[in-house]
Amino acid sequence: MTDKQLKQALKSAYQPPKAEGKQAFLDRIEDSQMTLLGFVCSQLGYISPWGWILSAGIFLAALVLVWQADRQAVWMVSALLPFAALSTITEMNRSVRYGMDELERASRFSLKAVTLARLSILGLENLLLMVLIAPVLSSWGQLTAVQTGFYILCPYSLTAFCDLYIIRRWHVRENMYACVGVAALVSVLCIVMDMLPELTTVLFRLPTCICLTLFLVAIMLREGAGYISHMEELTWN
């Protein structure tokens, strides 16, 4: 017996009962409408609280460094920002790390939409963190708030780009160890720059840092868009 004949035989042998009261049941189900803002706000409760605690800790540590430093502490504070980027990437990759990505792809809101919403929240949080840190640094140093913003955004963007590159191309749970290593390496480089101010002044003049930062932001956004767009999606049935 061929597969086609077997399927026909099974179909003729089993006839499901006619659904009774199907339309009445469907009419009782409320068609919940959720706005885009409501959906984004609903994801706040699913973000790990450790990310918020880390951001608060980075801000407090920046205040301590600025208060105790006897010179411009921009690179010491910049050494903290890679860990804020690491926290965001870790939250983005949490579903894959815990093996829940396939289940979330078949949910009402796709994994792609959920990740984009959480990334928007965490991105705004990190932006607010840098907006708060930049005036504090500039008030104790010789740079303006805008100049300080470029200096602290540079290591953050570098870490985010490298971590996105890793998790996009290395689909194993151990990829987070590599991301932690990248954040630590960038942080150490910032500390080295603070210890060698003469060399830093020569290599990282403000125009050079601005151009480098804009380039890193551009490739970071490009890598993030590629990570989001390549997520598989299942249509809600």
N, C-alpha and C positions, 0 to 999 in steps of 0.2 A: 504494500500500500504506500503510495506516495504521500509526501507531506501535505499536498493540496487535498487529496482524498481524506486524509486523516483529520484535517481541519474541518472539512465539510461534515464528516461523520460526527465529530465532537459537537459541532454547531447544531446539528439536527437532533443529537441525543440530549442536549442541555438547552433548555429554553428558560431564561430568567423570568421570574414572575413580573407581571406588570406593576409598575410603581403606583402606589395609591397615596393620594394626598401630597404628591411631589410639589405641585405649584403652590399649594397652601403653605407648605413648609418653607419654600423659597421666599414667599411673600413676607414671612415673619422675620426673615433675616434682615437686619438693618444694614443699609449700604453706607458704611462709615466713610465720611469724607475727611481727609487730612490735608491741610495746606503744606506747602513746602517748608515754611517756617516751623510749623508744628512738628513735622517729621524730623527736622534738624534738632529742634529742642528735645524731642523724645529720645535722641541718642545720648544726651548728657548723662543719663543714668547708667548707661552701659560702658562709659569710659572709666578706666581704672582710676581710683582716687590717688594712686601713687604719682601720677603725672602732675596733678595739681599740687601735691605736696612738694614734688621736686622743683616745680617752678617757683613756689614760695621760698624754698630753701636757697635756690640760686639767687633770688632777689636779695634775701637777707645776707647771703655770703658776699654779694657785690657791695652792699652797704658797709660790711665789716672791712673788706679789702680797701675800699675807697677811704674809709675813716682812718685806717692804720697806715696807709701808704704815704711815703714821703715824696712821691713823684707821680707822674701820670700812670694810673693803674689800668689802662685800657686793655693791655694784653693779658693781665692776670684775670680780669673779669671775662675777657673773651675765652679764656680757657674753660670757663664753666658752661658756655653756650652749646658746645658739641653734645653735652649730655641732655640738653633740652631737645635737640634734634633727634637724638637716639630714643628718647621717650616717645616722641611722635611716631617714629618708624616702628617701634615695638608695638604700639597700639594699632597701627595699620595692619601689621602682620600677625596679630594675635589669633585671628580665626584660622589662619593656615597653620600656625604653630601648635594649636590645640586640636587640629583635625576637624574643625567645624565648618570649613569653607564650603564643602559640598552641600551640607544641610542648609546653610545660609543662602546658597545660590538658588535653592528651590523655594525660598520663603516668599512672602508677599512682597517685601522690599528686597531687591536683589543685593547680593554682597557688594556689587559695584556701587550702588546707591548708598548703602550703609557706610562703606569705607570712605566715600567722597564726603558724606555728611560729617563723619568723625574727623576726617582730615581738615575740613573747613573749621571746625570748632578748635582743634588743637593748633592749627595754623594761626588763627586769630589770637589764641592764648599766648603763643610764642611771640607774635608781633607786639601784643600789649606788654609782654615782659621786656622786650627790647626798647619799646617806647618809654617805659618807666626807668630803665637802667641808663639810657643815653643822657638824659638831663642831669642825673646824679653824677655820672662820670665827668660831664663837661663842666659842672659847677665847681669841681675840685681840681680840674686839669686845665690845660691850655687850648683844648680843642672845642669846637662848637658841638652842639647836640647832633647836628646832621653829620658832621665829620666822624664823631664817635659812633654814630649809628652804622656807618659803612665799615668801620673797623671791627665792630662786634658781629656784624652780619656776615662778614667774610668767612670765619671759621664755622659758623652755623650752616651756611649754604654748602660749604665744602663737605661737611659731615653728612648732611642730608642727601646730597647728590651721591656720594660714595655708598651710603647705606641703601639707598633706592636701587642703585646699580647692582648691589649684591643680592638683595632679596628678589629682584626681578629676574635674575639669570641663574641663581643658585637656589633651586627649589627643594631644600632640605631644612630640617628643624635646626641644624647646627649653624645655619647662616647668621643667626643672631649673635653667636660668639664672634664672628668676623665683624659684625656691625659694632659690637662693643670695643673691639680692638681698634677700629677706625676712629671712633670717638676719643678713645684714650690717646691715640697717636696724635690727632689734631690738637688735643688739649696740651700734650707735652710740647708740641711745636710752639704753641702760644706762650708757654712758660719760658721756653728757650729764648723767644723773641723779647720777653720782658727782661731776661737776664743779660741780653746783649743789645742795649738800646742804640749804640752807635751803628751796629750792623743793620738793625731794623730801620733806622732812620734813612740809611742809604738805599736799602732794598725795597722798603715799603713806604715810599713817599705817597702823599695823599692822592694825586692823580692816578698813580699806579694801583693803589688799593681800591679806588672807586671803579676803575675799569675792570679789575679782577673780580670785584664783588658783583658787579652787574653781569659779568660773564657767568660766574658761578650760580647766580640766581636764575639766569636764563636756562642753563643746562639742568639745574635742579627741577625747575618747573616742567621742562621737557621730559625728564625722566619720570617725574611723578605722573604726568599725563599719560605716558606710555604704560606705566604700571596699572593705572586705572582702566585704560581702554582695552587692555589685553585680558581683563578678567572675563571669564565665561559667565554667561547669563542664561538662566532657564526662565521661560515665560510662566507666570503664575497660572495654574490650571484651576 
